[in-house]
């Protein structure tokens, strides 16, 4: 995979026009564009169509979490949009994740589309071990919880997980090199951590085994987003 293909840029804006400007400016420097809840609920599926038209690689950061039947229906619906990948919360359990994977596969086959990659969200990078214990009541150490969820996602047939690069080496050892890890919480040296608690530089994330990295504000809030993205791609290329 080329370094550029490993970079995911989130479109964390509210309007289609803002998102289109970002995709137009960055499509030569990023492999995928992540559509999150803010943008999707503001503009709807038209945003996915725009990303497909301009770059061909939309990632819907859906984070589905519900009963298996409901998530299966949602997975089928977003598969019809022609996504590259989407995700579900691994905390929804093995049956829910398996239902999402099966619905995506059946829907893609029926429509003659490539099946989107289905990923499980483990522990979001804004959380630390104290938050996991004190607020969520999870008694496992953070890395153990991530590994538990990653293993469950693999057993459910998912293609990989969303996890911090800090846990990526352990995930690869537990689940194998072919199990995809998408790493948010990436911050180049000299940039703000913002609301992230577990951050890693692009180079260290790739060295840890990250298949894809998600870099948002250090690119989208930069004076020259294209130049910021290119620097990150060059950093990935030096690993």
C-alpha positions in Angstrom: 0.0 0.0 0.0 1.3 3.5 -0.9 1.9 5.9 2.0 -0.9 8.2 0.7 -3.4 5.4 0.8 -2.8 5.0 4.5 -3.9 8.5 5.4 -7.6 9.1 6.3 -8.8 12.7 6.7 -12.0 13.2 8.7 -14.5 15.7 7.2 -15.5 17.2 10.6 -17.5 20.0 9.2 -21.2 20.8 9.0 -21.9 21.5 5.3 -21.5 19.8 2.0 -19.7 22.9 0.6 -17.0 22.8 3.4 -16.5 19.1 2.9 -16.2 19.4 -0.9 -13.5 22.1 -0.5 -11.5 19.8 1.8 -11.8 16.8 -0.5 -10.9 18.8 -3.6 -7.8 20.3 -1.8 -6.7 17.0 -0.3 -7.6 14.2 -2.7 -4.1 14.0 -4.1 -2.7 13.6 -0.6 -5.1 11.3 1.2 -6.4 7.8 0.5 -9.7 8.0 2.3 -12.1 10.6 3.7 -14.0 9.9 6.9 -17.6 11.1 7.1 -18.7 11.3 10.7 -22.0 11.8 12.5 -21.9 15.6 12.4 -21.6 15.9 8.6 -23.8 12.9 7.7 -26.6 14.1 9.9 -26.3 17.6 8.5 -26.2 16.7 4.8 -27.2 13.0 4.5 -26.0 10.5 1.9 -25.2 13.2 -0.6 -21.9 13.7 1.2 -20.9 10.0 0.5 -21.8 10.6 -3.2 -19.6 13.7 -3.3 -16.6 11.8 -1.8 -17.1 9.0 -4.2 -17.2 11.4 -7.1 -14.1 13.3 -6.1 -11.9 10.6 -4.5 -13.7 7.3 -4.6 -13.0 6.3 -1.0 -15.5 7.2 1.6 -15.3 5.8 5.2 -18.5 6.3 7.2 -17.6 6.6 10.8 -21.0 5.3 11.8 -20.2 3.6 15.2 -23.4 1.6 15.1 -24.4 0.2 18.5 -27.8 -1.4 18.9 -29.5 -4.8 18.9 -28.2 -7.1 16.1 -31.3 -6.8 13.9 -31.2 -3.0 13.9 -27.5 -2.9 13.2 -27.9 -5.4 10.4 -30.5 -3.1 8.8 -28.3 -0.1 9.2 -25.3 -2.0 7.8 -27.3 -3.0 4.7 -28.4 0.6 4.2 -24.9 2.1 4.3 -23.5 -0.7 2.2 -25.8 0.4 -0.6 -24.1 3.7 -0.6 -20.9 2.2 -1.9 -18.5 2.7 1.0 -14.9 1.7 1.4 -15.4 1.0 5.1 -17.7 1.7 8.0 -17.6 0.8 11.7 -19.7 -0.5 14.6 -19.0 -0.4 18.4 -17.3 -3.6 19.5 -19.0 -3.1 22.9 -22.2 -4.2 21.1 -21.1 -7.8 21.3 -20.2 -10.6 19.0 -23.7 -11.2 17.7 -24.2 -7.6 16.8 -20.9 -7.4 15.0 -21.5 -10.6 13.1 -24.9 -9.3 12.0 -23.3 -6.2 10.6 -20.7 -8.2 8.7 -23.2 -10.6 7.3 -25.6 -7.8 6.2 -22.8 -6.0 4.5 -21.7 -9.1 2.6 -25.2 -10.1 1.5 -26.1 -6.6 0.4 -22.9 -6.0 -1.5 -23.3 -9.4 -3.3 -26.9 -8.6 -4.2 -26.0 -5.2 -5.7 -22.7 -6.3 -7.4 -20.7 -4.0 -5.2 -17.4 -4.6 -3.4 -18.1 -5.4 0.2 -17.1 -2.5 2.5 -14.6 -3.3 5.2 -16.4 -3.6 8.6 -14.4 -2.4 11.6 -15.0 -2.6 15.3 -14.4 0.5 17.5 -12.5 -0.6 20.6 -11.8 2.2 23.1 -11.9 5.7 21.7 -8.6 7.7 22.0 -10.2 10.5 24.1 -10.5 8.0 27.0 -7.7 7.0 29.4 -7.6 4.1 31.9 -9.1 6.2 34.7 -12.1 7.2 32.6 -12.6 3.6 31.5 -12.8 2.5 35.1 -14.4 5.4 37.0 -17.0 6.4 34.4 -17.6 3.2 32.4 -17.1 0.7 35.1 -14.6 -1.5 33.1 -12.2 -3.1 35.5 -9.8 -4.5 32.9 -6.6 -2.5 32.2 -7.1 -0.4 29.1 -4.9 -2.5 26.8 -6.5 -5.7 28.0 -10.0 -4.3 27.2 -8.8 -3.2 23.7 -7.4 -6.7 23.1 -10.6 -8.4 24.4 -12.7 -6.3 22.0 -10.4 -6.8 19.1 -10.4 -10.6 19.6 -14.1 -10.6 19.8 -14.4 -8.5 16.6 -12.1 -11.0 14.8 -14.2 -13.9 16.0 -17.3 -12.1 14.7 -15.8 -11.9 11.2 -14.9 -8.2 11.1 -12.0 -7.0 9.0 -10.3 -5.1 11.8 -10.7 -2.5 14.5 -10.3 1.2 15.3 -7.8 1.5 18.1 -4.9 3.6 19.3 -1.5 3.0 17.9 -0.4 2.4 21.5 -2.3 -0.9 21.5 -1.6 -1.8 17.8 1.5 -4.0 18.4 -0.5 -6.1 20.9 -3.5 -6.3 18.5 -1.3 -7.5 15.7 0.3 -10.1 17.9 -3.1 -11.3 19.1 -5.0 -11.2 15.8 -2.3 -11.4 13.1 -0.9 -8.9 10.6 -3.8 -9.2 8.2 -6.2 -7.9 10.8 -6.6 -4.2 10.0 -6.0 -1.5 12.6 -7.1 2.0 11.9 -5.5 4.5 14.3 -7.1 7.8 15.3 -5.4 10.1 17.8 -2.5 10.9 15.5 -0.7 14.1 16.2 2.5 15.2 14.4 5.2 16.6 16.6 4.5 20.2 17.5 0.7 20.1 17.1 -1.9 20.2 19.9 -3.4 17.1 21.4 -6.8 18.8 21.5 -9.3 16.4 23.3 -7.2 13.3 22.7 -5.8 11.4 25.6 -3.7 8.8 23.8 -1.8 10.3 21.0 1.0 9.1 18.7 3.0 10.6 15.8 2.4 9.4 12.3 5.8 7.7 12.1 5.4 5.9 15.4 1.9 4.8 14.5 3.2 3.2 11.3 6.2 1.6 13.1 3.7 0.2 15.5 1.8 -1.6 12.7 -1.0 0.8 11.9 -2.6 0.1 8.5 -4.3 3.4 8.3 -4.0 6.6 10.4 -6.7 9.2 10.9 -5.4 12.8 11.1 -7.9 15.6 11.4 -7.3 19.0 12.9 -3.5 19.1 12.3 -4.5 19.0 8.6 -7.9 20.6 8.3 -7.0 23.5 10.7 -3.6 24.2 9.1 -2.9 27.3 7.1 -2.1 25.1 4.2 -4.0 21.8 4.6 -2.5 20.2 1.4 1.0 20.9 2.6 0.3 19.6 6.1 -1.1 16.4 4.6 1.8 16.0 2.3 4.3 16.3 5.2 2.4 13.4 6.9 2.5 11.3 3.8 6.2 11.9 3.5 6.7 10.9 7.1 4.8 7.6 6.5 6.9 7.0 3.4 10.1 7.1 5.5 9.1 4.2 7.7 
